[in-house]
Amino acid sequence: MHTDLLETTYAALDPASRWAPELLRAHVVADAVMTLAFFAIPITLVYFLRQRARITREPVRHGWVLWLFAGFITLTGATYLLSLLSLWTPLQELQTGVKLLAALVSMATAISLIPLLPKVLNLKTAEQLEREMKARLRAEQQLAKTVVELRQSNADLEQFAYVASHDLRAPLRNITSFAKLAEAKCRADDADAVKEYLNYVVHGAYRMQSMIDDLLELSRVESHIGDGLSLNCSDVLDEVRANMATLLAETRTRIDFAELPAVRGERTQLVRLLQNLISNAIKFQPPGRRPQIRIHGRVEAGRVLFTVSDNGIGIAERHHQKIFKLFGRLHPDGAYPGTGMGLAICKKIVERQGGRITVESTPGIGSAFHFDLPQADAETTARSRSRPIDLPVRSVAA
């Protein structure tokens, strides 16, 4: 009965048409689905426009085109709905009006798209957007790194201010005090006392000069960016041994090392780093003990992890942080030579290469300093070196 009604209705609209029942059912189902789809699309667009505006707190750019498109889709869906309803009720006039309105809105939508075409054609591809995102991520990472460096620089400035107001004043106070005492003894015509006090004055002046020199050395490390060259660590160690040949011979120091991986960095700073560590290992030894130093390096995750160990007097655990500070001396003045800046310079050199330096130590047995540097490029070829190195004892003229 329902099929007869549909056939009669379509026959009235188009007498030449004759609908098979299966074709008629398919036609009705298709119109119904199209109606639902055309009404669902504008609802989704409206939801998107509202949510976008809520999240960004500003209207969507060219959102009026989307509103026109939503209107066009809605009117198109209305034509399909009226097509279904016209099966039972003649709605030719309403259908015609809705179709005319849909045509006007569709033309307005098409015309509004014309000025947007150049902008659409200039839209970036997914690859371009990905490159921009990576570049922005790198910039953010660099900014975060700069912030960390600025904080570290501020901390260094605070420490430097303390050093300038405390550590550098100590030898200056000694110079002033002994100069006044020498002046008083001069009036008393006590030549021996004057000579003794003047020796203290000279010692204080030398000590202050050494402290200033070490501060300048630290500032050169801080200001030097480095050229990032590939360095053969065995060659660098040869240079260090040549620089320290006299001291190594006098102390009969033994240095053991296997083939060392190549690193990327600045040669003079790597020389300074190894030289300071070896010098400390020789300096802080119990009386009568022959210094023995072992240098080892291995590659891990693009970094070369170094260990410089010795058989010296060792460092108590409570001092493991203090020794890396400016003028971080653990012993009274005169007990061991130096100003206490060597390890502070080592720490700065390693940190400038993105690494860190730590120490493990047992008092009376020795210490092991661990630090990491960036691995060199693959094309750098390191050459093998002999393992144990014993330099001959040489007499040095006084």
Secondary structure as UniProt FT lines:
FT   HELIX           2..13
FT   TURN            15..16
FT   HELIX           21..56
FT   TURN            61..62
FT   HELIX           63..85
FT   TURN            86..88
FT   HELIX           92..113
FT   HELIX           114..116
FT   HELIX           117..121
FT   HELIX           126..162
FT   HELIX           163..167
FT   HELIX           169..187
FT   TURN            188..189
FT   HELIX           191..223
FT   STRAND          229..231
FT   HELIX           233..243
FT   HELIX           245..251
FT   STRAND          254..257
FT   STRAND          263..265
FT   HELIX           267..283
FT   TURN            287..288
FT   STRAND          292..300
FT   TURN            301..302
FT   STRAND          303..310
FT   HELIX           317..319
FT   TURN            320..321
FT   HELIX           322..324
FT   TURN            326..327
FT   TURN            334..335
FT   HELIX           342..352
FT   TURN            353..354
FT   STRAND          357..362
FT   TURN            363..365
FT   STRAND          366..375
FT   TURN            378..379
FT   STRAND          388..390
//
